[in-house]
Amino acid sequence: MILIGQYDSSFVRRVAVALTLYGFAFEHRPWSVFGDMDLIRPFNPLVRVPTLVLANGESIIDSHLIIDHIDGLVDDDAVMLPRAGEARRRALGTVALATGMADRMVSLFYERALHDQTSELLVARRTAEIAGALHALEAQRLRAAGPWWRGERIGHDDIAVACALRHLAESLPDLWDPARHPALAAHAARAEALPVFAAVSQPFVAPA
């Protein structure tokens, strides 16, 4: 398998962390959607990352779909997301909040960095959406008794939240105050202390 995308993207990073924790071998191509468009386009016409290229040449072009695919390759006792039921719905809800927040972060960063004249309405809306997601995730984490969201084992929800928080802290540092979200800050620190997070890591690089 080939994973396309840079690890400063929370979407790419969460896929790479999951692949590594599952023990899947993969080739990493750290291509940028800005600087390497022509390299990415043959594998993904949307020129988005992450893109996972399978051994048969098929491309999977969305982080949720990639995670779903690799989950299907592991045994039930190893999978990092419940297969069915309320536990699965709740875990996917956490993932949706984290990845949705990350999506809003990217939108806000681009609005600030790439436009000569920013939309005050859009900036205010994205800022409020990110704050709302942080508030909801903090409340969820406070209710979780174990070291991870669902107990003793790390899961996709834990990974998605930690990757999004790292991205937020580096790309929009004015919107991340650990003192206001201590449960999330502790969660991020616990994840980042794991060897896999240290190995699958890249400082945020603003698009030129």
Legacy VTK file of the C-alpha trace (Angstrom):
# vtk DataFile Version 3.0
C-alpha trace
ASCII
DATASET POLYDATA
POINTS 208 float
0.000 0.000 0.000
1.012 3.588 -0.660
-0.174 6.443 1.571
-0.093 9.847 -0.090
-0.018 13.052 1.943
1.981 14.914 4.535
1.748 14.139 8.236
0.986 17.738 9.192
-2.521 16.949 7.928
-4.561 15.449 10.757
-6.439 13.363 8.185
-3.269 11.822 6.748
-1.713 11.394 10.166
-4.665 9.520 11.686
-4.589 7.048 8.803
-0.833 6.527 9.157
-1.122 6.037 12.927
-3.865 3.456 12.424
-1.927 1.602 9.723
1.130 1.520 11.978
-0.777 0.342 15.057
-2.364 -2.416 12.985
1.043 -3.469 11.734
0.384 -2.841 8.039
3.417 -2.074 5.910
2.994 0.921 3.628
5.057 3.282 1.527
4.667 6.925 2.453
4.752 9.567 -0.258
4.695 12.972 1.487
3.248 14.893 -1.418
1.644 18.291 -0.957
-1.691 19.243 -2.514
-0.083 22.584 -3.368
3.380 21.682 -4.567
2.759 18.181 -5.904
-0.635 18.448 -7.594
0.539 16.772 -10.791
1.861 13.798 -8.806
-1.346 13.335 -6.816
-3.872 13.834 -9.615
-3.348 10.434 -11.333
-4.267 8.738 -8.051
-6.985 11.150 -6.959
-8.718 13.496 -9.416
-9.794 15.704 -6.494
-6.108 16.200 -5.567
-6.884 15.569 -1.901
-5.053 13.721 0.835
-4.961 11.204 2.285
-5.107 8.881 -0.665
-4.358 5.195 -0.136
-3.240 3.243 -3.198
-3.818 -0.497 -2.909
-1.611 -3.214 -4.370
-4.037 -3.652 -7.282
-3.753 0.047 -8.160
-7.130 1.059 -6.746
-7.195 4.352 -4.856
-9.225 5.061 -1.730
-9.596 8.817 -1.457
-11.156 9.693 1.899
-9.822 9.134 5.426
-13.116 7.648 6.649
-13.195 5.194 3.753
-9.541 4.308 4.242
-10.118 3.555 7.932
-13.185 1.499 7.047
-11.142 -0.490 4.543
-8.269 -1.298 6.870
-10.664 -2.136 9.714
-12.082 -4.805 7.448
-8.653 -6.426 7.202
-8.220 -7.045 10.938
-9.820 -9.447 13.406
-12.659 -8.356 15.650
-10.476 -8.492 18.748
-7.936 -6.116 17.190
-10.184 -3.581 15.467
-10.018 -0.059 16.898
-13.712 0.680 16.446
-16.742 -1.330 17.561
-18.247 -3.300 14.699
-21.877 -2.452 15.479
-24.356 -1.082 17.975
-24.492 1.942 20.231
-20.767 1.798 21.013
-19.956 2.094 17.305
-22.383 4.977 16.840
-20.912 6.880 19.776
-17.340 6.292 18.652
-18.145 7.404 15.114
-19.828 10.485 16.560
-16.591 11.418 18.294
-14.639 10.826 15.099
-17.127 12.994 13.189
-16.708 15.836 15.684
-12.909 15.643 15.523
-12.640 15.366 11.743
-15.391 17.930 11.227
-13.486 20.331 13.459
-10.320 19.631 11.473
-12.189 20.399 8.263
-13.308 23.755 9.696
-9.723 24.423 10.798
-8.429 23.939 7.272
-11.147 26.207 5.901
-10.355 28.929 8.426
-6.613 28.684 7.870
-7.021 29.020 4.110
-9.378 31.959 4.556
-6.841 33.745 6.724
-3.682 32.824 4.848
-4.595 32.678 1.175
-7.057 35.527 0.669
-6.020 39.151 0.406
-9.356 40.164 1.889
-10.916 37.746 4.369
-14.611 37.274 4.978
-15.327 38.395 8.540
-18.554 36.403 8.475
-16.798 33.190 7.467
-13.980 33.699 9.980
-16.485 34.268 12.784
-18.528 31.249 11.779
-15.544 28.893 11.508
-14.137 30.152 14.816
-17.460 29.497 16.540
-17.717 26.026 14.990
-14.243 25.070 16.192
-14.988 26.385 19.675
-18.235 24.429 19.753
-16.526 21.214 18.743
-13.844 21.700 21.406
-16.520 22.249 24.041
-18.393 19.102 23.021
-15.241 16.980 22.876
-14.087 18.268 26.271
-17.418 17.254 27.792
-17.148 13.803 26.242
-13.607 13.299 27.478
-14.548 14.319 31.007
-17.154 11.532 31.018
-14.618 8.928 29.881
-13.163 7.188 32.935
-10.304 5.268 31.342
-7.032 6.374 29.786
-8.714 6.358 26.389
-12.143 7.378 25.158
-13.624 3.888 25.523
-11.436 2.365 28.200
-8.027 0.743 28.242
-7.380 0.475 24.488
-6.715 3.282 22.063
-9.231 3.591 19.253
-9.902 5.564 16.105
-11.800 8.156 18.133
-8.746 8.765 20.336
-6.486 9.027 17.298
-8.775 11.414 15.398
-9.088 13.754 18.377
-5.360 13.780 19.149
-4.395 14.419 15.522
-6.921 17.238 15.198
-5.674 18.893 18.389
-2.059 18.797 17.233
-3.083 20.346 13.925
-5.110 23.029 15.688
-2.305 23.927 18.095
0.177 24.368 15.253
-1.944 25.905 12.493
-4.315 28.096 14.546
-2.601 28.503 17.911
-4.803 31.452 18.917
-7.787 29.075 19.015
-6.187 26.448 21.267
-5.900 27.123 25.008
-5.068 23.939 26.952
-6.151 25.594 30.193
-9.700 25.921 28.868
-9.819 22.284 27.776
-7.701 20.369 30.316
-9.213 16.956 29.573
-8.456 17.320 25.870
-4.983 18.664 26.617
-4.244 15.629 28.795
-5.633 13.326 26.106
-3.420 14.900 23.440
-0.351 14.662 25.663
-1.039 10.981 26.391
-1.346 10.196 22.678
1.654 12.254 21.606
3.785 10.412 24.183
3.240 7.128 22.340
6.082 6.024 20.044
3.754 5.723 17.057
2.713 9.377 17.344
6.353 10.420 17.568
7.191 8.361 14.490
4.192 9.546 12.475
4.773 13.245 12.917
5.601 16.385 10.983
5.560 20.020 12.119
2.877 22.051 10.415
4.070 23.597 7.158
1.997 26.481 5.856
1.270 26.287 2.113
3.462 28.615 0.093
LINES 1 209
208 0 1 2 3 4 5 6 7 8 9 10 11 12 13 14 15 16 17 18 19 20 21 22 23 24 25 26 27 28 29 30 31 32 33 34 35 36 37 38 39 40 41 42 43 44 45 46 47 48 49 50 51 52 53 54 55 56 57 58 59 60 61 62 63 64 65 66 67 68 69 70 71 72 73 74 75 76 77 78 79 80 81 82 83 84 85 86 87 88 89 90 91 92 93 94 95 96 97 98 99 100 101 102 103 104 105 106 107 108 109 110 111 112 113 114 115 116 117 118 119 120 121 122 123 124 125 126 127 128 129 130 131 132 133 134 135 136 137 138 139 140 141 142 143 144 145 146 147 148 149 150 151 152 153 154 155 156 157 158 159 160 161 162 163 164 165 166 167 168 169 170 171 172 173 174 175 176 177 178 179 180 181 182 183 184 185 186 187 188 189 190 191 192 193 194 195 196 197 198 199 200 201 202 203 204 205 206 207
